[in-house]
């Protein structure tokens, strides 16, 4: 009986001391494993992603878009081309390039007009 009481006292004493031994949550780095997602990903949140299938002076066709089908985008005189965060030109684009496109839809014809076409390494600011 005394041995049981001593054993129970020892177990209760160990349990009382256990919170000091409990595992603590690890310290997380400010940017964790993949960097700060709010700096770049949010900038392109409303852009459409795709790979250029065909391109000419009037527009381009993208494949591998979120819609799962090829999408056609027209260029107009206000379309901006950006490469690595700096102004670029349409001539720099080629078939197979990965692009992010800021699109507006023309109400009368339902055509998608590219406002901005972004390629290359993203800058941390808005393109």
Secondary structure, 3 states (H helix, E strand, C coil): CHHHHHHHHHHHHHHHHHCCCCCCCCCCCCCCCCCCHHHHCCCCCCCEEEEEEEECCCEEEEECCCCCCCEEEECCCCCEEEECCEECCHHHCCCCCEEEEEEEECCCCCCEEEEEEEECCCCCCCC
